[in-house]
């Protein structure tokens, strides 16, 4: 059994702790919790009397009572804590995103390789039945060559109370971005996982359009791919009820994910072949529909983390793969700030320099009290929100 410690026991960290403590992840044992809030630590002592409590991450990492950690802190700390954990010989599962800027996150990935320890990411949406099926269909060539993708994902409406629930939220200094950095990483990861990495990014990021915040709560990204295909990604926290609709079009068919279903429209003949050798009769279209299944994403990633450590199972998502998602958001910000398309691979140093300008002018804000979420709320909030 793997002895696990969790650093950062806010909403998501608390939910992970509960799942492991209640033996819902048989390969993992909750051995330690770390949080900087003394009141929270006192409450956690009552809830988990057999678990070691720490107020300092380094003390916990050096305790020699752990095999692995889960990082569930604000974004900037993710790669820094991972680096320290690898130096202590520990495996790491990090909440998304892997970091705020690629330069630092890349160091953590290299450290994991040198240490020989597992570096996993909580990209739980990859375990969703429909996204896994879409991945299989694309890799099997069912869509032919990619033409276009359009993802409108705006159904994670947030009130001002949400943004006021933590002093790190919605600030450049605390969170490192807005909707692209907080809500959208799962979808940006899935976008590149399904369609591949683009060669160029152009973006418009609207700062505080729907909320009085210093980061973006609406963004539109245009991607260009090596074969000439295009992609559009639209997201916002200001639309109610919002939309979640992904369409991927290729030369042999189209995939549509919406309303808990995956629909494949498969052409009997490649459109490119039909276009140039048409006998005037259109290719037939075969339509297949699959429905979603009950959500178990977080538990599946936690179980996979354990199996990767004990048995060498392939990770659902690794730290190295998570760099791709972070590259997309970093490139989108840089494009919006500089008003120009950004070619990939990204210039990490250029992005970091621009980010520093925003951090320098970032302002502290009022914080309202936060409340831990139940296991049921945890699953509902982080489920695929169709």
N, C-alpha and C positions, 0 to 999 in steps of 0.2 A: 504494500500500500504506500502511496506517495504522500508525504507530509507537506501540506500546502499552507503558505501564509498569504494573506491578502493585505496589500498596502492601499489605503483609502477605502473607508467603509461608509461611503455615502449611499445613495439609492442602489446603484448597480453593484457596488462592492458588498453591501448588506445582503442583497438578493443572492449573490454567489455564495456568500458565507452560509446563508440559510440552507441552500440546496446541498452544499457539501456536508454541513453539520448534521442534516437530517438523513444522511446516507443515500441521497438520490443519485450520487455519483460514486459507485462502489469502489473505484480504484483510488479515490482521493480521500484524505483525512484532513480535516481542518485543525491545524496545529497552532496557528498564530494569526493575530490581527494587529494592524498598525494604523493609527489615526492621530492627527495632531490636535484633535478637539478633546479635552479632558472629560467633558460632560458625555460625549459620545462613548468614550472608552469605558466610563463607569456604567453606562447603560448596557454596553456589550458584555461586560463582566457578568451581569445578571442573566443575560440571554444565553451566554456560552461559558458556563462556569469552568469547563475543563480546558479551555483554550487560553494560551499565553497572550497577554496584551502588551503592546508596545506603543510608546509615544514617539519613538525615533526609528526611522527606517533602517539606518545603518546598524543599530543595536540588534534589530530583528534579523537582518541579513547575516550578521556575524555570529548568531546564536548557536549555530551548528545543530539546530533542531529541525531544520527544514530541508526538503529536496527541491522545492519549486515555489515560485511566487506568482500571484496574480496582481497585476497593476491596474488599479481603478481610481487613479488620481486625476487632477486636471491635466490637460494635454501636454503642457511643456515638460512635465515630470516623466512622461512615459519612457523616452529613450534614456534619460539620465539614470533613472532607477534600474532600467534593464542593464545598462553598462555596469552598475555597481553589483547587481545580482550575478552577472556572468563572472565578474572578478571573484565572487565568493563561491563559485562552482554550482550555481543554482540554475534550474530551468525556468523559463519565463513565458507566461501567457499575459499578453497586454490587451487592455481594452483599446478600441479604436479611438482616434487614429494612432498610427505608430509614433507620431510626433507632430510638431507644428511645421517644421521645416526639414527638408531632406538632408541637409548637410549633417545635422546631428543624428538623425535617424539612421543614416548610412553607417555611422560609427558603431551604433548598437548592433546592426546586422553583422558587421565585420567582427565585432567582439564575440558574438554568438558562434561564429564559424571557428574562431581561434580557440574558444573554450570547449567546443564540441557539445554544447548544451542546446536544448530545444528552444527555439524562439517562435512562439505561436501567437496568432492574432485572433481576437474575438470577432471574426467576420461570420457571425452566426447565420446571416441570410444565405450564405453559400450552401447551407444544409437544407434549405427549403426544397421540397419535392419538385416544384415547377421550374425553379432556376437550375437545379441539377439536370432536369430533363432537357431544358433548353440548351444547356451546355453540351449534353450528349448528342443532341440532334445537329447542332452546328458542327461539332467535331466529326460527326459521321458524314458531313457534306450534304445534308438534307436541304440547306438553303443555297448551296452553290457558293458563288463569290459574293462577299458583302457589298451591298449598294448603299445602304442608309440605315441609321438607327435614330429613333426619336423617343426620348424618355421624358415624360412630364410627371414629376413626382412632387406634388404640392399639398398632400393630405396629412401633413404633420403640423397643423396649426398650433401656434404657441401664443399665449396671452402675455401681457406685460409682467404679470406675477411670476411666470416661469423665468423670465430674464432677470427678475429681481431676487431670485431664490439663492443666488450665490454671487459673491463679490468678484469671482473670476469669469462669470458668464458674460458673453457679448462684449468682451473687451479684447483689444489687441494684446495687451500685456498679460491677461489672465487666460484667455481661451485661444488666442491666435487666429481668430476668424469667427464667422457666423454660421449660417446654414450649411455652407460647404464643409466647414471644419467640424461641425457638431452633428447635424442631422444626416447629411448626405454621404458620409464616407462609405457606408454599406452599399449604397447605390452606385457610387462612383467605382467602387471595387467591382461590383457585379458588371457594370458597364464595360470595363476593360477586360474582365474575366471572360465575358461572352464575345465581345467584338474585337478584342486586341487593343494594343496601345496605338494611339494616333501619332502622326508626325508633326502636327501643328495644332495649337489651341488658340482660339479667340474667345473673349468673354466680356460680359457686362455684369458687374456686381453692384447692385444698388444698396448703398449704405443707409440703414435706418429708414427704409421706405414706409414700413408699417408699424415700427416701434421706435421709441427714442433711444437708440443704441448706437454704438460707434462702429459696429461691423455690419456686414450685409445680411439682410433678411430676404433677399431675392437675388437670384443669379441665373444667367443664361450662358451656356457654353456651346460653342461651335467647334467641332473636331474635324480634322482632315486626316485621311489615312493614306498609306503609301500607294494603294491601288486606285486612289481617286475617290473612294467612298467618303461620305460625310456622316456626321453624327451631331445630334442636338440634345442637350440636357438642360431642362428647365426645372428650377426648384424654388420654393418659397415657404416661409412660415407664416405668411399673412393671408392665405386663402382658406376660406371655410365654406363647404367641407373639403374642397381640394380634389385632386385627381392623382391616380397612380396608374399610368398607362405606358407600357414599353412595347414598341413595334420595331422589329428588326427585319429588314427586307434584303433578300439576296436574289441572285439570278434564277434560282430554282424554286423560290417560295418565300413565304413571310411568316414570322412568328409574332403573335400578339399575346401579351400578358396583361390581364386586367380582370378585376372582379373575381379573384380566386380561381381563374382558369388560364390555361395555356392553350392557344389555338394555333395549329399549324395548317397553313394553306400551301399545299405542295403541287407544283406544276408538273404535268406529264412530260414537258420538254423545257430545257433551259431557255429562258427568255431571250438570251443573246443569240442562240441558235435559231429560235423562231423568228426573231427580228430580221435576220438576213437570209432566211430560206423559207419564208412564209408561203404556204399554199392557200392562204386566206382563212383557213379554219384555225380558230384559236385553240391553244393547248387546254386540255381539261384540267380542272382543279380538284384535288382531293383534300377534304378538310377533316382534321382530327382534333378532338378537344379532350383535354385532361383537367381534372379538378384538383385543388389543393388538399392537403391533409392537415390534421391537427399539429400545432406548432410544438417543437421540442428543441429549437435551435441552440439555445445557450447550453442546455444539458448535453447536447450532442458534441459541441465544441469542447466542453470540459472533459467529457469521456474520451474524446479523440486525443486531447492533450495527455491524458494519463496513458493511453495506449501507445502514443508516439514515444513516450519516455520508457515504458516497460517493454514494448514489443516491436518498436520501430515502425509503427504504422505511419503512412504518409499523413501530413498535417492537412486539415481543412484549409488553412491559410497560414503561410509562414511570414516572418518578418520581412524577408526579402521581397515576397510578393506584395506586401503592404506598402512598399516604397512606390509601387506603380500608382496606387490610389492617391497617395500624398503628392506625387508628381503632378497629377491632374489638377488637384485643388491649388497647389502652389503656382502652376502655370496659368490657371484661370485668374488668380489674384494679380499676378504680374502683368498679364494682358490687360486687365481692367485698369490697373494703376498707370500703366505706360501707354495705354491706348493703341496697342499694336498686337499683331499675332505673335505668338511665342513658339519657336521651333523646339522640338524635343529631340534629343535629351535636354533637360532643363539645365541652365547655368545656376547651380545651387548657391554660389557665392553672391550672384546678382540678386537672387530672390531674398536671401538673408539680409542684404544691405537695405533693400526696400522695406522689408518687414521691420527692421530696427527703427526706421523713421516713424512708423505707426506706433510701435511700442513706446517710443520716446514721448509721444503726445497723448498716450492713453490715460484715461482718467478713472480714479476709483469711484465706486458707486454704492448706493444703499443696498442692504441685503435684508430680505425678509426671512422668517424662519422656514426651514425645510423639514419635511416629514419623510421618514423611511417608508418605502412601499412594500406591500405584501408580496408574497410569491405569485399570487394570481395577477396582481397589477403589474408585476415585473414581466410576466409572460405576455400580457396583453399589450403593454407599451412597446416591447421590443419585437413583437411578432411582425411578420410582413403585413403592413397595413394596406390592404387592398381597398 
